[in-house]
């Protein structure tokens, strides 16, 4: 595992919006990807920096603790991760119904109303210890419920029908 030295790497956005890195010794690598090793439980630590080589990805190194970089450098990485892991917050659930082999969800998110579908609710809903719920639809889009207890009563009833 190659841990990157916080004082010897520099991240920068290109004019096209891609994230680039300059390594110790001045080597510049364009269009890098930042992939948290624990994206839901610990997104600020152990971030793998990779670049595409042909059809494969090659790891450049790991940022062990994001907070040890300068604030500007942290922001470059955080923006990239927010874009990569775009996850709307479900604030209300209007209806969940099963149609054939799919579960149809009509929800309200922090980005507006949305309808999405799940195939297997057991495999596509992850419940975390801190009452956070992550949902993956059939198109591999992610949604989250940060606090189950903050949902309206009717939304909790709908969700309980599916989870139990």
Secondary structure as UniProt FT lines:
FT   TURN            6..7
FT   STRAND          10..13
FT   TURN            15..16
FT   STRAND          19..22
FT   TURN            24..25
FT   STRAND          28..29
FT   STRAND          33..36
FT   TURN            37..41
FT   TURN            43..44
FT   STRAND          45..53
FT   TURN            54..55
FT   STRAND          56..65
FT   HELIX           66..68
FT   HELIX           71..84
FT   STRAND          87..99
FT   TURN            100..101
FT   STRAND          102..109
FT   TURN            110..111
FT   STRAND          112..118
FT   HELIX           121..124
FT   STRAND          125..127
FT   TURN            129..130
FT   STRAND          133..136
FT   TURN            138..139
FT   STRAND          142..145
FT   HELIX           148..150
FT   HELIX           153..163
//
